[in-house]
Amino acid sequence: MAITAATLRSDFSGFLNREQAGPIFEKAARMSIAQRLARQVPLGAEGKSIPVVTGRLTAGWVSEGSTKPASSGTMALKTMDPKKLAVIAVVSAEVVRANPGSYMNLIREQVAEAFALAFDLAAFHDQGGDGTAGAGPFSTYLDQTTKVVEIGSTAPDKGGIHKDFVDGMELLTDADKDLSGFALDNRIEPKILGAVDANGRPIYLNLPTEDTSRAVARPGNLLGRESYLGRGSVYDSTNKILAYGGDWSQAAWGVVGGITYDVSTEAPVTINGSLVSLWEKNLVGVRAEAEYGWLANDVDAFVKYTNTIALASA
């Protein structure tokens, strides 16, 4: 066929339309454990200022005709700044021409998993999307908590794992904190599935879910609290962290808009450490990105559950 016009980048834009991009973001939110437990708040391009109560009013008893006590509350502002998260998928033009819609369906879950994993690694451990320590973009993260409980430290005849989780709850309640839910790594599932309380009742219950993807944050109930169990993002190989419990109202996240995307057949892309020309190699690059914010108002409203002995070589 004779050439009538140059092929432009806009010719490929329909291969990832907004109907496809929307579910990618929705799935990322559903798969992220931190996003499932923490509150979502609106987030603008310039970030968000969140008022935080630092001092509360107090009342006092007075006798008839006596001076009433004066009191004042104090507040401070904390900020949530958006940080960009992105990924580029590169495919041959032949793949795009053959069946672009089916291809995007294949990589949709991979994009969602990559976004969810990167977010959780930053929110929990201050890690980059590849697990690099200290590469997270957020100023607060749950590993900053000073509260730690070792799973397996209590003998079975003294309460076992049930007592370990209750000890974490006690650390929080003794500090006037609440326990509203748990974030769990799949490595702890065999331990809690066999754990019971003093009356022989299971401490953890799986809740029904239709999605069996290995990356999904699966809902459950631990000690009567909401929990989500998933693979890869809660676990920290250095400190052998298996779970977090805490008051998740003390954490919030936001996103600026949703996932944005563009398609290029001309720009160079770094592949295996070298710049590769998409045009020269007859490749198509699809770039997805979003801007997320995360704020843990009180990191000591959370407790880390570790297993440094039994999983030392895991």
BANU-680411 format. One record per residue: residue number from 1; residue in three letters; x, y, z negated of N, C-alpha, C in turn. Coordinates in steps of 0.2 Angstrom, whole numbers, plus 5000, padded with zeros to 4 digits. Each point is the difference from the previous one (the first is absolute). Example, Ala and Ser with C-alpha at 12.3 -4.5 7.8 and 13.67 -1.06 7.14 Angstrom:
# residues 2
LOSE     k     r    nc1    nc2    nc3   cac1   cac2   cac3    cc1    cc2    cc3
LOSE     1   ALA   5066   4972   4961   4996   5006   5000   5004   5006   5000
LOSE     2   SER   4998   5005   5004   5004   5006   4999   4996   5005   4997
END
This chain:
# residues 314
LOSE     k     r    nc1    nc2    nc3   cac1   cac2   cac3    cc1    cc2    cc3
LOSE     1   MET   5004   4994   5000   4996   5006   5000   5004   5006   5000
LOSE     2   ALA   4999   5005   5004   5003   5006   5001   5000   5004   4993
LOSE     3   ILE   5006   5003   4998   5000   5005   4994   4996   5006   5002
LOSE     4   THR   4995   5002   4996   4997   5006   5000   5001   5005   4995
LOSE     5   ALA   5003   4998   4994   5002   5004   4995   5005   4997   4995
LOSE     6   ALA   5004   5003   4997   5004   4997   4995   4996   4998   4994
LOSE     7   THR   5003   4994   4997   4996   4997   4994   5003   5004   4994
LOSE     8   LEU   4995   5003   4996   5001   5004   4995   4999   4997   4993
LOSE     9   ARG   5003   5002   4995   4998   4997   4993   4993   5000   4999
LOSE    10   SER   4996   5005   5002   4993   5000   4998   4996   4994   5004
LOSE    11   ASP   5003   4997   5005   4997   4994   5003   5000   4994   4995
LOSE    12   PHE   5004   5000   4995   5000   4995   4995   4996   5001   4994
LOSE    13   SER   4998   5006   4999   4997   5002   4993   4994   4996   4999
LOSE    14   GLY   4996   4998   5005   4994   4996   4999   5001   4993   4997
LOSE    15   PHE   5007   4998   5001   5001   4993   4997   5000   5000   4992
LOSE    16   LEU   5000   5006   4997   4999   5000   4993   4996   5006   4998
LOSE    17   ASN   4993   4998   5001   4995   5006   4999   4999   5001   4993
LOSE    18   ARG   4995   5005   4998   4999   5001   4993   4996   4995   4997
LOSE    19   GLU   4996   4996   5004   4996   4995   4997   5005   4994   4997
LOSE    20   GLN   5006   4999   5004   5005   4996   4997   5004   5003   4995
LOSE    21   ALA   5002   5006   5000   5004   5003   4995   4997   5000   4993
LOSE    22   GLY   4993   5002   5000   4996   5000   4994   5001   4994   4996
LOSE    23   PRO   4998   4994   5002   5001   4994   4996   5007   4999   4998
LOSE    24   ILE   5005   5002   5003   5007   4999   4998   5001   5003   4993
LOSE    25   PHE   4997   5006   4999   5001   5004   4994   4996   4997   4995
LOSE    26   GLU   4994   4998   5002   4995   4997   4995   5003   4994   4997
LOSE    27   LYS   5003   4996   5004   5003   4993   4998   5006   5002   4996
LOSE    28   ALA   5004   5005   5001   5006   5001   4996   4997   5002   4993
LOSE    29   ALA   4995   5004   4999   4998   5002   4994   4997   4994   4996
LOSE    30   ARG   4997   4995   5004   4997   4994   4996   5006   4995   4998
LOSE    31   MET   5005   5000   5004   5005   4995   4998   5005   5003   4995
LOSE    32   SER   5001   5007   4999   5004   5002   4995   4997   4999   4993
LOSE    33   ILE   5004   4997   4996   4998   4999   4993   5000   5006   4996
LOSE    34   ALA   5005   5005   5001   4999   5006   4996   4994   5004   5002
LOSE    35   GLN   4999   5000   5007   4994   5004   5002   4993   4997   4998
LOSE    36   ARG   5000   4994   4999   4994   4997   4997   4999   5002   4993
LOSE    37   LEU   5005   5000   4996   4999   5001   4993   4999   5008   4998
LOSE    38   ALA   5004   5004   5003   5001   5007   4999   4994   5004   5003
LOSE    39   ARG   4999   5006   4998   4995   5004   5003   5002   5003   5006
LOSE    40   GLN   4996   5001   5006   5002   5004   5005   4997   5007   5000
LOSE    41   VAL   5004   5005   5001   4998   5007   5000   5001   5003   5007
LOSE    42   PRO   4997   5005   5002   5001   5004   5006   5007   5003   5000
LOSE    43   LEU   5003   4999   5005   5007   5003   5001   5001   5004   5006
LOSE    44   GLY   5002   5007   4999   5001   5004   5006   5007   5000   5002
LOSE    45   ALA   5001   5003   5006   5007   5000   5003   5005   5003   4996
LOSE    46   GLU   4998   5005   4995   5005   5003   4996   5000   4997   4993
LOSE    47   GLY   4997   4994   4999   5000   4997   4994   4994   5002   4995
LOSE    48   LYS   5000   4998   4994   4995   5001   4996   5002   5001   4993
LOSE    49   SER   4997   5005   4996   5002   5002   4993   4994   4997   4996
LOSE    50   ILE   5002   4996   4995   4995   4997   4996   5001   5002   4993
LOSE    51   PRO   4995   5003   4997   5000   5003   4993   5000   4994   4995
LOSE    52   VAL   5004   5000   4995   5001   4995   4995   5000   5003   4993
LOSE    53   VAL   4995   4997   4996   5000   5002   4993   5006   4998   4996
LOSE    54   THR   5003   5005   4997   5006   4998   4996   4998   5001   4993
LOSE    55   GLY   4995   5004   4998   4998   5001   4993   4992   5001   4999
LOSE    56   ARG   4997   4997   4995   4993   5000   5000   4998   5004   4994
LOSE    57   LEU   4994   5002   5000   4997   5004   4995   4999   4995   4994
LOSE    58   THR   5001   5003   4994   4998   4996   4994   4995   5004   4995
LOSE    59   ALA   4996   4996   4997   4995   5003   4996   5002   4999   4992
LOSE    60   GLY   4997   5004   4996   5001   5000   4993   4994   5001   4996
LOSE    61   TRP   5000   4996   4994   4994   5001   4995   5001   5007   4996
LOSE    62   VAL   4994   5003   5000   5001   5007   4996   4994   5000   4995
LOSE    63   SER   5001   5003   4995   4994   5001   4995   4996   5006   5002
LOSE    64   GLU   4994   5001   4997   4996   5006   5002   5003   5006   4998
LOSE    65   GLY   5000   5005   5005   5003   5006   5000   5007   5001   5001
LOSE    66   SER   5003   4994   5002   5008   5000   5001   5001   5001   5007
LOSE    67   THR   5007   5002   5001   5002   5002   5007   5001   4993   5004
LOSE    68   LYS   4997   5001   5006   5000   4994   5004   5007   5000   5003
LOSE    69   PRO   5003   4994   5001   5007   4999   5003   4999   5001   5007
LOSE    70   ALA   5006   5003   5003   5000   5002   5007   5005   4994   5003
LOSE    71   SER   4999   4999   5006   5004   4995   5003   5000   5001   5008
LOSE    72   SER   5005   4998   5003   5001   5001   5007   5002   4993   5004
LOSE    73   GLY   4998   4999   5006   5002   4995   5004   5005   5003   5005
LOSE    74   THR   5005   4995   5002   5005   5002   5005   5000   4996   5006
LOSE    75   MET   5002   5002   5005   5000   4997   5007   5006   5001   5003
LOSE    76   ALA   5002   4996   5005   5006   5001   5004   4998   4997   5007
LOSE    77   LEU   5004   5002   5005   4998   4998   5007   5006   4995   5002
LOSE    78   LYS   4998   4994   5003   5004   4996   5003   4999   4999   5007
LOSE    79   THR   5005   4999   5004   4999   5000   5008   5001   4993   5003
LOSE    80   MET   4996   4999   5005   5000   4994   5004   5002   5003   5007
LOSE    81   ASP   5006   4998   5002   5002   5002   5007   5000   4995   5005
LOSE    82   PRO   4997   5001   5006   5000   4995   5005   5007   4998   5003
LOSE    83   LYS   5001   4993   5001   5006   4998   5002   4998   4995   5007
LOSE    84   LYS   5004   5001   5005   4999   4997   5006   5002   4993   5000
LOSE    85   LEU   4996   4995   5003   5001   4993   5001   4999   4999   5007
LOSE    86   ALA   5005   4996   5003   4999   4999   5007   5003   4993   5003
LOSE    87   VAL   4998   4998   5005   5002   4994   5003   5000   5000   5008
LOSE    88   ILE   5004   4998   5004   5000   5000   5007   5000   4992   5002
LOSE    89   ALA   4995   4999   5004   5000   4993   5004   5002   5001   5007
LOSE    90   VAL   5004   4996   5002   5003   5000   5007   4998   4994   5004
LOSE    91   VAL   4997   5001   5006   4998   4994   5004   5002   5001   5007
LOSE    92   SER   5000   4995   5004   5001   5001   5007   4994   5003   5003
LOSE    93   ALA   5001   5003   5006   4994   5003   5004   4996   4994   5002
LOSE    94   GLU   5003   4994   5002   4996   4995   5002   4995   4997   4995
LOSE    95   VAL   5002   5000   4994   4996   4998   4995   4994   5005   4999
LOSE    96   VAL   5001   5006   5001   4995   5005   4999   4995   5000   5006
LOSE    97   ARG   5003   4999   5006   4995   4999   5006   4996   4994   5000
LOSE    98   ALA   5003   4994   4997   4997   4994   5000   4993   5000   4995
LOSE    99   ASN   5001   5002   4994   4994   5000   4996   5002   5005   4994
LOSE   100   PRO   4999   5006   5001   5002   5005   4994   4996   4999   4994
LOSE   101   GLY   4993   5000   5001   4996   4999   4994   5001   4994   4996
LOSE   102   SER   5002   4995   5003   5001   4994   4996   5007   5001   4996
LOSE   103   TYR   5005   5003   5004   5006   5001   4996   4999   5004   4994
LOSE   104   MET   4997   5006   5001   4999   5004   4994   4996   4996   4994
LOSE   105   ASN   4996   4996   5002   4997   4996   4995   5005   4995   4996
LOSE   106   LEU   5005   4998   5004   5005   4996   4997   5004   5003   4995
LOSE   107   ILE   5002   5007   5002   5005   5003   4996   4996   5004   4994
LOSE   108   ARG   4993   5001   5001   4997   5004   4995   5001   4998   4993
LOSE   109   GLU   5000   4993   4998   5001   4998   4994   5007   5001   4998
LOSE   110   GLN   5005   5000   5004   5007   5001   4999   5001   5007   4998
LOSE   111   VAL   4997   5005   5003   5000   5007   4999   4997   5001   4993
LOSE   112   ALA   4994   4997   4999   4997   5001   4993   5004   4998   4994
LOSE   113   GLU   5003   4994   5001   5004   4997   4995   5006   5004   4999
LOSE   114   ALA   5004   5002   5005   5006   5004   4999   4998   5007   4996
LOSE   115   PHE   4995   5003   5002   4998   5006   4996   4998   4999   4993
LOSE   116   ALA   4996   4994   4999   4998   4999   4993   5006   4998   4996
LOSE   117   LEU   5005   4996   5003   5006   4997   4996   5004   5006   4998
LOSE   118   ALA   5001   5005   5005   5005   5005   4999   4997   5005   4995
LOSE   119   PHE   4993   5001   5000   4997   5004   4995   5001   4997   4993
LOSE   120   ASP   4999   4994   4999   5000   4997   4993   5007   4999   4998
LOSE   121   LEU   5005   4999   5004   5007   5000   4998   5002   5006   4997
LOSE   122   ALA   4998   5006   5003   5001   5007   4998   4997   5001   4993
LOSE   123   ALA   4993   4999   5000   4996   5001   4994   5002   4996   4994
LOSE   124   PHE   5002   4994   5001   5002   4996   4994   5007   5001   4999
LOSE   125   HIS   5005   4999   5005   5007   4999   4998   5005   5006   5003
LOSE   126   ASP   4997   5005   5003   5004   5005   5003   5005   4997   5006
LOSE   127   GLN   4997   4995   5003   5004   4997   5006   4997   5002   5006
LOSE   128   GLY   5005   5000   5005   4998   5001   5007   4996   4994   5003
LOSE   129   GLY   4998   5001   5006   4995   4995   5003   5004   4994   5001
LOSE   130   ASP   5006   5000   5000   5004   4993   5001   5003   4998   4994
LOSE   131   GLY   4998   5003   4994   5002   4998   4993   5006   5003   4998
LOSE   132   THR   5003   5005   5003   5006   5003   4998   4998   5004   4994
LOSE   133   ALA   5004   4999   4994   4999   5003   4994   5001   5008   5000
LOSE   134   GLY   4996   5004   4997   5001   5007   5000   4998   5004   5006
LOSE   135   ALA   4997   4996   5005   4998   5003   5007   4993   5002   5000
LOSE   136   GLY   4996   5000   4995   4993   5002   5000   5000   5007   5000
LOSE   137   PRO   4994   5003   5003   4999   5007   5000   4997   5004   4994
LOSE   138   PHE   4997   4996   4996   4996   5003   4994   5004   5001   4994
LOSE   139   SER   4998   5006   4997   5004   5002   4994   4998   4995   4994
LOSE   140   THR   4994   4997   5000   4998   4996   4994   4999   4993   5003
LOSE   141   TYR   5001   4995   4996   4999   4993   5002   5000   4996   4994
LOSE   142   LEU   4996   4994   5000   4999   4996   4994   5006   4997   4996
LOSE   143   ASP   5005   4999   5004   5006   4997   4997   5003   5005   4995
LOSE   144   GLN   4998   5006   5000   5002   5005   4995   4997   4999   4993
LOSE   145   THR   4995   4996   4999   4998   4999   4994   5005   4997   4995
LOSE   146   THR   4999   5001   4993   5005   4997   4995   4997   4994   4997
LOSE   147   LYS   4994   4998   5002   4996   4994   4997   5002   4994   5004
LOSE   148   VAL   5002   4995   4997   5002   4994   5004   4998   4994   4995
LOSE   149   VAL   4997   4995   5003   4999   4993   4997   5002   4995   5004
LOSE   150   GLU   5004   4995   4997   5002   4994   5003   4995   4994   5000
LOSE   151   ILE   4998   4998   5006   4996   4995   5001   5003   4993   4998
LOSE   152   GLY   4997   4996   4996   5004   4994   4998   5003   5001   4993
LOSE   153   SER   5000   5006   4997   5004   5001   4994   4996   4997   4994
LOSE   154   THR   4994   4999   5001   4996   4997   4994   4999   4992   5001
LOSE   155   ALA   5001   4997   4995   5000   4992   5000   4992   4998   5001
LOSE   156   PRO   4999   4995   5004   4993   4998   5001   4996   4999   4994
LOSE   157   ASP   5003   4998   4995   4996   4999   4994   4998   5006   4996
LOSE   158   LYS   5004   5006   5002   4998   5006   4998   4996   5005   5004
LOSE   159   GLY   4998   4997   5005   4995   5004   5005   5003   5000   5007
LOSE   160   GLY   5006   4998   5001   5003   5000   5007   4999   5006   5004
LOSE   161   ILE   4998   4999   5007   5000   5006   5004   4994   5004   4998
LOSE   162   HIS   4995   4997   4998   4994   5005   4998   5003   5005   4994
LOSE   163   LYS   5004   4998   4996   5002   5004   4995   5005   5005   5003
LOSE   164   ASP   5004   4998   5005   5004   5005   5003   4996   5006   5003
LOSE   165   PHE   4995   4998   5004   4996   5005   5003   4997   5005   4994
LOSE   166   VAL   4998   4997   4995   4996   5003   4995   5006   5005   4996
LOSE   167   ASP   5006   4998   5000   5005   5004   4997   5001   5006   5004
LOSE   168   GLY   5000   4999   5007   5000   5006   5004   4994   5005   4999
LOSE   169   MET   4994   4997   4999   4994   5004   4998   5002   5004   4994
LOSE   170   GLU   5003   4997   4995   5001   5003   4993   5005   5005   5001
LOSE   171   LEU   5005   5000   5004   5005   5005   5001   4996   5006   5002
LOSE   172   LEU   4995   4999   5005   4996   5006   5002   4995   5003   4995
LOSE   173   THR   4997   4996   4997   4995   5002   4995   5003   5004   4994
LOSE   174   ASP   5006   4997   4998   5004   5003   4995   5002   5007   5001
LOSE   175   ALA   5001   5001   5007   5002   5007   5002   4994   5004   5002
LOSE   176   ASP   4994   4998   4998   4994   5003   5002   4999   5001   5008
LOSE   177   LYS   5001   4994   5003   4999   4999   5007   4995   4995   5001
LOSE   178   ASP   4997   5000   5006   4995   4995   5002   5003   4995   5005
LOSE   179   LEU   4997   4994   5000   5002   4995   5005   4994   4998   5005
LOSE   180   SER   5000   5003   5006   4994   4999   5004   5001   4995   5006
LOSE   181   GLY   5006   4998   5001   5001   4995   5005   5007   4998   5001
LOSE   182   PHE   5001   4995   5004   5007   4997   5001   5002   5000   5008
LOSE   183   ALA   5006   5001   5001   5003   4998   5007   5004   4994   4999
LOSE   184   LEU   4999   4995   5004   5004   4993   4999   5003   4998   5006
LOSE   185   ASP   5006   4997   5000   5004   4997   5005   4998   4993   5001
LOSE   186   ASN   5000   4997   5006   4997   4993   5000   5005   4995   4997
LOSE   187   ARG   5006   5002   4998   5004   4995   4996   4997   4999   4993
LOSE   188   ILE   4996   5004   4997   4997   4999   4994   4994   4996   5000
LOSE   189   GLU   4997   4999   5006   4994   4996   5000   5000   4993   4997
LOSE   190   PRO   5005   4996   5002   5000   4994   4997   5000   5000   4992
LOSE   191   LYS   5003   5005   4997   5000   5000   4993   4994   5002   4997
LOSE   192   ILE   4996   5005   5003   4994   5003   4997   4994   4995   5001
LOSE   193   LEU   5001   4996   5006   4994   4996   5001   5000   4994   4995
LOSE   194   GLY   5005   4999   4997   5000   4994   4995   5000   5003   4993
LOSE   195   ALA   4999   5007   4999   5000   5003   4993   4993   5000   4998
LOSE   196   VAL   5000   4999   4993   4993   5001   4997   5001   5004   4994
LOSE   197   ASP   4994   5002   4997   5000   5004   4994   5000   4995   4994
LOSE   198   ALA   4999   5003   4994   5000   4996   4994   4994   4995   5000
LOSE   199   ASN   4995   5001   5004   4994   4996   5000   5000   4996   5006
LOSE   200   GLY   5005   4999   5004   5001   4996   5006   4997   5003   5006
LOSE   201   ARG   4998   5006   5000   4997   5003   5006   5006   5003   5005
LOSE   202   PRO   4999   4999   5006   5005   5003   5005   5001   5007   4999
LOSE   203   ILE   5006   5003   5000   5001   5007   4999   4999   5004   5007
LOSE   204   TYR   5001   4996   5006   5000   5003   5006   4995   4996   5005
LOSE   205   LEU   4996   5004   5003   4995   4997   5005   5000   5003   5007
LOSE   206   ASN   5001   4996   5005   5000   5003   5007   4993   5002   5001
LOSE   207   LEU   4999   5005   5004   4994   5003   5003   4999   4998   5007
LOSE   208   PRO   4994   4998   5002   4999   4998   5007   5003   5006   5005
LOSE   209   THR   5003   4998   5006   5002   5004   5005   5000   4996   5006
LOSE   210   GLU   4998   5004   5006   4999   4997   5006   5007   5000   5004
LOSE   211   ASP   5004   5005   4998   5006   5001   5003   5006   4996   4997
LOSE   212   THR   5003   4995   5004   5005   4996   4997   5007   5002   5002
LOSE   213   SER   5001   5006   5003   5006   5002   5003   5005   5000   4994
LOSE   214   ARG   5006   4998   5001   5005   4999   4995   5002   5007   4997
LOSE   215   ALA   4999   5006   5003   5001   5006   4998   4995   5004   4996
LOSE   216   VAL   4994   4997   5000   4994   5003   4997   5001   5000   4993
LOSE   217   ALA   4998   5006   4997   5000   5001   4992   4994   4996   4998
LOSE   218   ARG   5000   4994   4998   4995   4996   4998   4997   5002   4993
LOSE   219   PRO   4993   5001   4999   4997   5002   4994   5000   4995   4995
LOSE   220   GLY   5000   5001   4994   4999   4995   4995   4999   5004   4993
LOSE   221   ASN   4999   4996   4995   4998   5002   4993   5005   4997   4995
LOSE   222   LEU   5004   5005   4997   5005   4998   4995   4999   5003   4993
LOSE   223   LEU   4999   4996   4995   4998   5003   4994   4994   5004   5000
LOSE   224   GLY   4995   4999   5005   4994   5004   5000   5001   5006   5004
LOSE   225   ARG   5006   5001   5003   5002   5006   5003   5001   4999   5008
LOSE   226   GLU   4998   5005   5004   5001   5000   5007   5008   4998   5002
LOSE   227   SER   5001   4996   5004   5007   4998   5002   5000   4999   5008
LOSE   228   TYR   5006   5001   5003   5001   4999   5007   5007   4996   5000
LOSE   229   LEU   5000   4995   5004   5006   4996   5001   5002   4999   5007
LOSE   230   GLY   5006   5001   5001   5003   5000   5007   5007   4998   5001
LOSE   231   ARG   5003   5000   5005   5006   4998   5002   5005   5006   5001
LOSE   232   GLY   5006   5000   4997   5005   5004   5002   5001   5007   4997
LOSE   233   SER   4995   5003   4998   5001   5007   4998   5000   5001   4993
LOSE   234   VAL   4997   4996   4996   5000   5001   4992   5007   4997   4998
LOSE   235   TYR   5002   4995   5003   5006   4996   4997   5007   5004   5002
LOSE   236   ASP   5004   5001   4995   5006   5003   5000   5006   4995   4999
LOSE   237   SER   5004   4998   5004   5005   4995   4999   5005   5002   4995
LOSE   238   THR   5002   5006   4999   5005   5002   4996   4998   4999   4992
LOSE   239   ASN   4994   5003   4999   4997   4999   4993   4995   4995   4999
LOSE   240   LYS   4999   4996   5005   4995   4994   5000   4993   5003   4997
LOSE   241   ILE   4998   5005   5003   4993   5003   4998   4995   4995   5004
LOSE   242   LEU   4995   4998   4996   4995   4996   5003   4993   5003   5000
LOSE   243   ALA   4999   5005   4996   4993   5003   4999   5001   5007   4997
LOSE   244   TYR   4995   5004   5001   4999   5006   4996   4993   5000   4997
LOSE   245   GLY   4999   5003   4994   4994   5001   4997   5000   5007   4998
LOSE   246   GLY   4994   5003   5000   5000   5007   4998   4993   5004   5001
LOSE   247   ASP   5000   5006   4999   4994   5005   5001   5001   5003   5007
LOSE   248   TRP   4997   4997   5004   5000   5002   5007   4997   5006   5002
LOSE   249   SER   4996   5003   4995   4998   5007   5001   5005   5005   4999
LOSE   250   GLN   5006   4998   4998   5006   5004   4999   5004   5000   5007
LOSE   251   ALA   4998   4997   5005   5003   5000   5006   4995   5002   5006
LOSE   252   ALA   5003   5004   5005   4995   5002   5005   5004   5000   5007
LOSE   253   TRP   4997   4999   5005   5003   5000   5007   4996   5003   5005
LOSE   254   GLY   5003   5003   5005   4996   5003   5005   5003   4999   5007
LOSE   255   VAL   4997   5002   5005   5003   5000   5007   4997   5006   5004
LOSE   256   VAL   5004   5002   5004   4999   5006   5004   4997   4997   5007
LOSE   257   GLY   4993   5001   5000   4997   4997   5006   5000   4993   5000
LOSE   258   GLY   5002   4997   5006   5001   4993   5000   5006   4998   5004
LOSE   259   ILE   5001   4994   5003   5005   4999   5004   5000   5004   5007
LOSE   260   THR   5005   5003   5002   5001   5003   5006   5005   4996   5005
LOSE   261   TYR   4999   5001   5006   5004   4996   5004   5002   5003   5007
LOSE   262   ASP   5005   4998   5003   5001   5002   5007   5004   4995   5004
LOSE   263   VAL   4999   5000   5006   5003   4995   5004   5005   5003   5005
LOSE   264   SER   5006   4997   5001   5005   5003   5004   5003   4994   5005
LOSE   265   THR   5002   5002   5006   5004   4995   5004   5006   5003   5002
LOSE   266   GLU   5002   5006   4997   5006   5004   5002   5005   5001   4994
LOSE   267   ALA   4998   5001   4994   5004   5001   4995   5005   4995   4998
LOSE   268   PRO   5006   5001   4998   5004   4995   4997   4998   4998   4993
LOSE   269   VAL   5001   4993   4999   4998   4997   4993   5006   4996   4998
LOSE   270   THR   5002   5001   4993   5005   4996   4997   4998   4993   4999
LOSE   271   ILE   5004   4995   5004   4998   4993   4999   5007   4997   4999
LOSE   272   ASN   5000   4996   4994   5006   4997   4998   5006   5005   4999
LOSE   273   GLY   4999   5006   4998   5005   5005   4999   5002   5004   5006
LOSE   274   SER   4997   4998   5006   5002   5004   5006   4994   5003   5003
LOSE   275   LEU   5001   5006   5003   4995   5004   5003   4998   4996   5007
LOSE   276   VAL   4994   4998   5001   4998   4997   5006   4995   5004   5004
LOSE   277   SER   5001   5002   5006   4995   5004   5004   4994   4995   5002
LOSE   278   LEU   4995   5003   4998   4993   4996   5002   4999   5000   5007
LOSE   279   TRP   5002   5006   5003   4999   5000   5008   5004   4996   5003
LOSE   280   GLU   5007   4999   4998   5005   4996   5004   4998   4993   4999
LOSE   281   LYS   4997   4998   4994   4999   4993   4999   4993   4998   5002
LOSE   282   ASN   4996   5005   5002   4993   4998   5002   4996   4998   4994
LOSE   283   LEU   5001   5004   4994   4997   4998   4994   4995   5006   4998
LOSE   284   VAL   4995   4998   4995   4995   5004   4998   5001   5001   4992
LOSE   285   GLY   5000   5006   4997   5001   5000   4993   4993   5003   4997
LOSE   286   VAL   4998   4997   4995   4994   5003   4997   5002   5001   4993
LOSE   287   ARG   4999   5007   4998   5002   5002   4993   4994   5002   4996
LOSE   288   ALA   5000   4997   4994   4994   5001   4995   5003   5003   4994
LOSE   289   GLU   4997   5005   4997   5002   5004   4994   4995   5002   4996
LOSE   290   ALA   5001   5001   4994   4995   5003   4995   5004   5004   4995
LOSE   291   GLU   4997   5004   4996   5003   5004   4995   4996   4998   4993
LOSE   292   TYR   5004   4997   4996   4997   4998   4993   5003   5004   4995
LOSE   293   GLY   4995   5000   4994   5003   5003   4994   4998   4995   4994
LOSE   294   TRP   5004   5001   4995   4999   4995   4994   5003   5004   4994
LOSE   295   LEU   4996   5000   4995   5002   5003   4993   4998   4995   4995
LOSE   296   ALA   5005   4999   4996   4998   4996   4993   5001   5006   4995
LOSE   297   ASN   4994   5002   4997   5000   5005   4995   5004   4998   4994
LOSE   298   ASP   4999   4994   4998   5003   4998   4993   5003   4993   5002
LOSE   299   VAL   5006   4999   5001   5003   4994   5001   5000   4995   4994
LOSE   300   ASP   4999   5003   4994   5000   4996   4994   4993   4998   4999
LOSE   301   ALA   4995   5001   5004   4994   4997   5000   5000   4993   5003
LOSE   302   PHE   5006   4998   5002   5000   4993   5004   5006   4996   4996
LOSE   303   VAL   4999   4993   5001   5005   4996   4997   5002   4995   5005
LOSE   304   LYS   5007   4998   5000   5002   4996   5005   5001   4993   4997
LOSE   305   TYR   4998   4995   5004   5000   4993   4998   5006   4996   5004
LOSE   306   THR   5005   4998   4996   5006   4997   5004   5000   4993   4998
LOSE   307   ASN   5005   4996   5004   5001   4993   4998   5007   4999   5002
LOSE   308   THR   5005   5003   4996   5007   5000   5002   5003   4993   4999
LOSE   309   ILE   4997   4996   4996   5004   4993   4998   4997   4995   5005
LOSE   310   ALA   4994   4999   5001   4998   4994   5004   5001   5001   5007
LOSE   311   LEU   5000   5007   5002   5000   5001   5008   5007   5004   5001
LOSE   312   ALA   5005   4998   4996   5006   5004   5001   5003   4998   5007
LOSE   313   SER   4999   4995   5003   5003   4998   5006   4995   5001   5006
LOSE   314   ALA   4994   5002   4998   4995   5001   5005   5001   5005   5005
END
